[in-house]
Protein backbone atom coordinates (compact mmCIF):
# COMPACT_ATOMS: atom_id res chain seq x y z
CA UNK A 1 0.00 0.00 0.00
CA UNK A 2 1.57 3.27 -1.07
CA UNK A 3 0.96 6.45 0.83
CA UNK A 4 0.85 9.65 -1.13
CA UNK A 5 1.45 13.04 0.38
CA UNK A 6 -1.67 15.21 0.56
CA UNK A 7 -1.77 18.43 -1.41
CA UNK A 8 -3.09 21.70 -0.03
CA UNK A 9 -4.92 23.94 -2.50
CA UNK A 10 -5.89 27.59 -2.12
CA UNK A 11 -7.16 30.38 -4.34
CA UNK A 12 -5.47 33.76 -4.64
CA UNK A 13 -6.09 36.80 -6.82
CA UNK A 14 -3.44 37.41 -9.45
CA UNK A 15 -3.11 40.91 -10.84
CA UNK A 16 -2.74 40.42 -14.54
CA UNK A 17 -4.68 41.59 -17.58
CA UNK A 18 -7.82 39.85 -16.30
CA UNK A 19 -7.41 40.12 -12.48
CA UNK A 20 -8.30 36.50 -12.02
CA UNK A 21 -8.37 34.09 -9.12
CA UNK A 22 -5.80 31.29 -9.55
CA UNK A 23 -5.46 28.00 -7.68
CA UNK A 24 -2.10 27.32 -6.06
CA UNK A 25 -0.96 23.91 -4.82
CA UNK A 26 1.43 23.18 -1.95
CA UNK A 27 2.51 20.04 -0.13
CA UNK A 28 0.04 19.53 2.71
CA UNK A 29 -0.29 17.72 6.00
CA UNK A 30 -3.35 16.64 7.96
CA UNK A 31 -4.05 17.55 11.58
CA UNK A 32 -6.97 17.21 13.96
CA UNK A 33 -9.47 19.94 13.16
CA UNK A 34 -9.03 22.75 15.69
CA UNK A 35 -12.61 23.99 15.30
CA UNK A 36 -14.44 20.78 16.27
CA UNK A 37 -11.55 19.04 18.09
CA UNK A 38 -11.80 16.09 15.70
CA UNK A 39 -15.51 15.40 16.28
CA UNK A 40 -16.66 16.41 12.80
CA UNK A 41 -19.60 18.33 14.28
CA UNK A 42 -20.12 21.29 16.55
CA UNK A 43 -22.94 23.04 18.32
CA UNK A 44 -25.20 25.18 16.13
CA UNK A 45 -23.91 28.76 15.96
CA UNK A 46 -27.16 30.18 17.40
CA UNK A 47 -26.79 27.97 20.49
CA UNK A 48 -23.13 28.64 21.28
CA UNK A 49 -22.95 30.32 24.66
CA UNK A 50 -26.52 29.26 25.56
CA UNK A 51 -27.15 26.86 28.44
CA UNK A 52 -28.62 23.55 27.25
CA UNK A 53 -30.10 21.28 29.88
CA UNK A 54 -29.88 17.50 29.96
CA UNK A 55 -33.63 17.47 29.29
CA UNK A 56 -33.01 19.49 26.10
CA UNK A 57 -30.26 17.08 25.04
CA UNK A 58 -32.66 14.14 25.43
CA UNK A 59 -35.05 15.45 22.79
CA UNK A 60 -35.31 13.90 19.33
CA UNK A 61 -33.43 16.59 17.43
CA UNK A 62 -29.73 17.27 17.29
CA UNK A 63 -28.07 20.51 18.28
CA UNK A 64 -24.93 19.66 16.34
CA UNK A 65 -24.17 20.57 12.75
CA UNK A 66 -21.34 19.58 10.44
CA UNK A 67 -18.13 21.45 11.22
CA UNK A 68 -17.63 24.26 8.72
CA UNK A 69 -13.83 23.90 8.62
CA UNK A 70 -13.35 20.13 8.16
CA UNK A 71 -16.78 19.44 6.59
CA UNK A 72 -17.28 16.50 8.97
CA UNK A 73 -13.99 14.79 8.09
CA UNK A 74 -12.56 15.41 11.60
CA UNK A 75 -9.21 16.43 10.11
CA UNK A 76 -8.13 19.53 8.24
CA UNK A 77 -5.27 20.12 5.86
CA UNK A 78 -2.73 22.91 5.99
CA UNK A 79 0.48 23.59 4.08
CA UNK A 80 3.35 21.37 5.19
CA UNK A 81 5.81 24.10 6.10
CA UNK A 82 8.79 21.76 6.34
CA UNK A 83 8.18 20.28 2.89
CA UNK A 84 7.59 23.78 1.48
CA UNK A 85 10.95 24.96 2.81
CA UNK A 86 12.74 22.43 0.56
CA UNK A 87 11.55 23.91 -2.73
CA UNK A 88 12.02 27.58 -3.80
CA UNK A 89 8.69 27.69 -5.68
CA UNK A 90 6.81 26.22 -2.70
CA UNK A 91 8.56 28.67 -0.34
CA UNK A 92 7.40 31.62 -2.47
CA UNK A 93 3.88 30.20 -2.75
CA UNK A 94 3.74 29.67 1.03
CA UNK A 95 4.66 33.34 1.53
CA UNK A 96 1.79 34.29 -0.77
CA UNK A 97 -0.57 32.03 1.22
CA UNK A 98 0.53 33.60 4.54
CA UNK A 99 0.09 37.12 3.13
CA UNK A 100 -3.40 36.25 1.84
CA UNK A 101 -4.43 34.86 5.24
CA UNK A 102 -3.06 37.95 7.03
CA UNK A 103 -4.97 40.22 4.62
CA UNK A 104 -8.17 38.17 5.13
CA UNK A 105 -7.81 38.41 8.92
CA UNK A 106 -7.23 42.16 8.70
CA UNK A 107 -10.29 42.64 6.49
CA UNK A 108 -12.44 40.59 8.87
CA UNK A 109 -11.32 42.61 11.88
CA UNK A 110 -11.96 45.86 9.99
CA UNK A 111 -15.49 44.68 9.14
CA UNK A 112 -16.20 44.32 12.86
CA UNK A 113 -15.25 47.96 13.44
CA UNK A 114 -18.14 49.08 11.24
CA UNK A 115 -20.64 47.02 13.23
CA UNK A 116 -20.29 49.11 16.40
CA UNK A 117 -22.96 51.65 17.20
CA UNK A 118 -21.29 54.80 18.52
CA UNK A 119 -23.51 57.58 19.85
PASEBA-1860 file (N, C-alpha, C; in nm, 3 decimals):
! residues 119
1> XXXXXXXX> 0.084/-0.118/0.000/0.000/0.000/0.000/0.089/0.124/0.000 ~ 0.075/0.207/-0.100/0.157/0.327/-0.107/0.082/0.444/-0.043 ~ 0.159/0.527/0.024/0.096/0.645/0.083/0.143/0.767/0.007 ~ 0.049/0.844/-0.041/0.085/0.965/-0.113/0.068/1.084/-0.020 ~ 0.152/1.183/-0.042/0.145/1.304/0.038/0.022/1.384/-0.004 ~ -0.051/1.438/0.093/-0.167/1.521/0.056/-0.121/1.653/-0.004 ~ -0.206/1.711/-0.085/-0.177/1.843/-0.141/-0.276/1.943/-0.083 ~ -0.228/2.062/-0.055/-0.309/2.170/-0.003/-0.333/2.267/-0.117
9> XXXXXXXX> -0.457/2.303/-0.140/-0.492/2.394/-0.250/-0.556/2.520/-0.193 ~ -0.523/2.634/-0.252/-0.589/2.759/-0.212/-0.599/2.850/-0.333 ~ -0.695/2.943/-0.327/-0.716/3.038/-0.434/-0.659/3.173/-0.393 ~ -0.601/3.243/-0.490/-0.547/3.376/-0.464/-0.567/3.460/-0.589 ~ -0.595/3.589/-0.569/-0.609/3.680/-0.682/-0.473/3.710/-0.741 ~ -0.467/3.708/-0.873/-0.344/3.741/-0.945/-0.373/3.865/-1.028 ~ -0.292/3.967/-1.007/-0.311/4.091/-1.084/-0.243/4.075/-1.219 ~ -0.324/4.051/-1.318/-0.274/4.042/-1.454/-0.375/4.116/-1.542
17> XXXXXXXX> -0.375/4.089/-1.669/-0.468/4.159/-1.758/-0.614/4.135/-1.721 ~ -0.643/4.020/-1.661/-0.782/3.985/-1.630/-0.815/3.989/-1.481 ~ -0.718/4.017/-1.393/-0.741/4.012/-1.248/-0.821/3.888/-1.211 ~ -0.759/3.775/-1.224/-0.830/3.650/-1.202/-0.784/3.579/-1.075 ~ -0.870/3.490/-1.028/-0.837/3.409/-0.912/-0.773/3.280/-0.964 ~ -0.657/3.244/-0.909/-0.580/3.129/-0.955/-0.563/3.032/-0.840 ~ -0.569/2.902/-0.870/-0.546/2.800/-0.768/-0.398/2.770/-0.757 ~ -0.348/2.769/-0.634/-0.210/2.732/-0.606/-0.210/2.601/-0.529
25> XXXXXXXX> -0.106/2.522/-0.547/-0.096/2.391/-0.482/0.035/2.384/-0.404 ~ 0.026/2.337/-0.281/0.143/2.318/-0.195/0.139/2.179/-0.134 ~ 0.254/2.127/-0.091/0.251/2.004/-0.013/0.170/2.029/0.115 ~ 0.090/1.933/0.154/0.004/1.953/0.271/0.028/1.848/0.378 ~ -0.030/1.871/0.493/-0.029/1.772/0.600/-0.161/1.783/0.676 ~ -0.209/1.669/0.723/-0.335/1.664/0.796/-0.311/1.683/0.945 ~ -0.409/1.741/1.013/-0.405/1.755/1.158/-0.548/1.751/1.209 ~ -0.564/1.725/1.337/-0.697/1.721/1.396/-0.758/1.860/1.384
33> XXXXXXXX> -0.880/1.865/1.338/-0.947/1.994/1.316/-0.953/2.073/1.447 ~ -0.902/2.196/1.447/-0.903/2.275/1.569/-1.039/2.335/1.602 ~ -1.130/2.340/1.506/-1.261/2.399/1.530/-1.352/2.303/1.605 ~ -1.354/2.176/1.564/-1.444/2.078/1.627/-1.369/1.979/1.716 ~ -1.239/1.996/1.731/-1.155/1.904/1.809/-1.165/1.760/1.760 ~ -1.179/1.743/1.629/-1.180/1.609/1.570/-1.313/1.536/1.581 ~ -1.420/1.605/1.617/-1.551/1.540/1.628/-1.627/1.539/1.496 ~ -1.597/1.633/1.408/-1.666/1.641/1.280/-1.794/1.723/1.287
41> XXXXXXXX> -1.841/1.751/1.409/-1.960/1.833/1.428/-1.933/1.935/1.538 ~ -2.018/2.034/1.544/-2.012/2.129/1.655/-2.150/2.186/1.680 ~ -2.166/2.248/1.792/-2.294/2.304/1.832/-2.338/2.412/1.733 ~ -2.468/2.415/1.703/-2.520/2.518/1.613/-2.475/2.656/1.659 ~ -2.442/2.742/1.564/-2.391/2.876/1.596/-2.488/2.954/1.685 ~ -2.619/2.941/1.662/-2.716/3.018/1.740/-2.723/2.971/1.885 ~ -2.672/2.851/1.913/-2.679/2.797/2.049/-2.548/2.809/2.126 ~ -2.442/2.851/2.058/-2.313/2.864/2.128/-2.324/2.972/2.235
49> XXXXXXXX> -2.286/2.939/2.355/-2.295/3.032/2.466/-2.429/3.028/2.538 ~ -2.521/2.941/2.493/-2.652/2.926/2.556/-2.651/2.798/2.639 ~ -2.709/2.805/2.757/-2.715/2.686/2.844/-2.817/2.587/2.788 ~ -2.773/2.462/2.772/-2.862/2.355/2.725/-2.870/2.252/2.837 ~ -2.991/2.221/2.877/-3.010/2.128/2.988/-3.003/1.984/2.939 ~ -2.987/1.893/3.032/-2.988/1.750/2.996/-3.123/1.712/2.936 ~ -3.230/1.773/2.984/-3.363/1.747/2.929/-3.367/1.788/2.782 ~ -3.308/1.905/2.750/-3.301/1.949/2.610/-3.222/1.850/2.525
57> XXXXXXXX> -3.111/1.802/2.578/-3.026/1.708/2.504/-3.097/1.576/2.477 ~ -3.194/1.540/2.560/-3.266/1.414/2.543/-3.374/1.419/2.438 ~ -3.400/1.533/2.382/-3.505/1.545/2.279/-3.461/1.477/2.149 ~ -3.554/1.465/2.057/-3.531/1.390/1.933/-3.438/1.461/1.836 ~ -3.425/1.589/1.841/-3.343/1.659/1.743/-3.200/1.678/1.791 ~ -3.116/1.709/1.698/-2.973/1.727/1.729/-2.940/1.875/1.730 ~ -2.853/1.913/1.821/-2.807/2.051/1.828/-2.676/2.069/1.754 ~ -2.621/1.960/1.703/-2.493/1.966/1.634/-2.513/1.977/1.484
65> XXXXXXXX> -2.420/2.045/1.421/-2.417/2.057/1.275/-2.277/2.019/1.228 ~ -2.265/1.992/1.100/-2.134/1.958/1.044/-2.038/2.074/1.064 ~ -1.916/2.043/1.102/-1.813/2.145/1.122/-1.786/2.216/0.989 ~ -1.783/2.349/0.994/-1.763/2.426/0.872/-1.619/2.422/0.821 ~ -1.523/2.394/0.907/-1.383/2.390/0.862/-1.349/2.256/0.797 ~ -1.376/2.145/0.868/-1.335/2.013/0.816/-1.445/1.944/0.737 ~ -1.564/2.001/0.733/-1.678/1.944/0.659/-1.711/1.802/0.707 ~ -1.694/1.779/0.838/-1.728/1.650/0.897/-1.619/1.545/0.887
73> XXXXXXXX> -1.506/1.578/0.828/-1.399/1.479/0.809/-1.315/1.459/0.934 ~ -1.326/1.547/1.032/-1.256/1.541/1.160/-1.109/1.580/1.150 ~ -1.058/1.595/1.031/-0.921/1.643/1.011/-0.925/1.758/0.911 ~ -0.826/1.842/0.917/-0.813/1.953/0.824/-0.675/1.943/0.760 ~ -0.657/2.014/0.654/-0.527/2.012/0.586/-0.472/2.154/0.582 ~ -0.345/2.164/0.604/-0.273/2.291/0.599/-0.145/2.269/0.520 ~ -0.081/2.376/0.476/0.048/2.359/0.408/0.149/2.291/0.501 ~ 0.227/2.201/0.445/0.335/2.137/0.519/0.456/2.229/0.509
81> XXXXXXXX> 0.477/2.306/0.613/0.581/2.410/0.610/0.721/2.353/0.594 ~ 0.746/2.237/0.648/0.879/2.176/0.634/0.903/2.136/0.489 ~ 0.804/2.068/0.429/0.818/2.028/0.289/0.829/2.150/0.198 ~ 0.754/2.256/0.229/0.759/2.378/0.148/0.896/2.445/0.153 ~ 0.964/2.430/0.266/1.095/2.496/0.281/1.201/2.433/0.191 ~ 1.175/2.315/0.137/1.274/2.243/0.056/1.272/2.283/-0.091 ~ 1.170/2.358/-0.132/1.155/2.391/-0.273/1.134/2.543/-0.287 ~ 1.215/2.612/-0.368/1.202/2.758/-0.380/1.063/2.803/-0.426
89> XXXXXXXX> 1.002/2.731/-0.522/0.869/2.769/-0.568/0.768/2.755/-0.455 ~ 0.774/2.644/-0.381/0.681/2.622/-0.270/0.702/2.726/-0.160 ~ 0.827/2.764/-0.135/0.856/2.867/-0.034/0.787/2.998/-0.073 ~ 0.801/3.037/-0.199/0.740/3.162/-0.247/0.587/3.153/-0.242 ~ 0.533/3.038/-0.277/0.388/3.020/-0.275/0.337/3.022/-0.131 ~ 0.412/2.965/-0.039/0.374/2.967/0.103/0.372/3.111/0.156 ~ 0.466/3.193/0.114/0.466/3.334/0.153/0.339/3.401/0.103 ~ 0.302/3.373/-0.020/0.179/3.429/-0.077/0.058/3.385/0.006
97> XXXXXXXX> 0.053/3.256/0.041/-0.057/3.203/0.122/-0.064/3.277/0.256 ~ 0.050/3.292/0.325/0.053/3.360/0.454/0.007/3.506/0.441 ~ 0.051/3.573/0.335/0.009/3.712/0.313/-0.141/3.721/0.287 ~ -0.195/3.628/0.209/-0.340/3.625/0.184/-0.418/3.606/0.313 ~ -0.373/3.512/0.398/-0.443/3.486/0.524/-0.436/3.608/0.615 ~ -0.320/3.675/0.620/-0.306/3.795/0.703/-0.399/3.906/0.652 ~ -0.408/3.921/0.520/-0.497/4.022/0.462/-0.642/3.988/0.493 ~ -0.680/3.859/0.481/-0.817/3.817/0.513/-0.851/3.847/0.658
105> XXXXXXXX> -0.758/3.816/0.749/-0.781/3.841/0.892/-0.796/3.990/0.918 ~ -0.715/4.072/0.852/-0.723/4.216/0.870/-0.856/4.270/0.819 ~ -0.901/4.221/0.704/-1.029/4.264/0.649/-1.145/4.225/0.740 ~ -1.138/4.103/0.797/-1.244/4.059/0.887/-1.248/4.143/1.014 ~ -1.133/4.179/1.067/-1.132/4.261/1.188/-1.179/4.403/1.157 ~ -1.149/4.453/1.038/-1.196/4.586/0.999/-1.347/4.587/0.979 ~ -1.405/4.477/0.930/-1.549/4.468/0.914/-1.619/4.482/1.048 ~ -1.562/4.425/1.152/-1.620/4.432/1.286/-1.623/4.574/1.340
113> XXXXXXX> -1.527/4.658/1.298/-1.525/4.796/1.344/-1.646/4.873/1.295 ~ -1.698/4.837/1.180/-1.814/4.908/1.124/-1.945/4.864/1.189 ~ -1.942/4.753/1.261/-2.064/4.702/1.323/-2.096/4.769/1.456 ~ -2.004/4.848/1.510/-2.029/4.911/1.640/-2.119/5.032/1.623 ~ -2.202/5.054/1.722/-2.296/5.165/1.720/-2.246/5.271/1.817 ~ -2.183/5.375/1.766/-2.129/5.480/1.852/-2.220/5.600/1.853 ~ -2.266/5.639/1.972/-2.351/5.758/1.985/-2.295/5.847/2.091
END
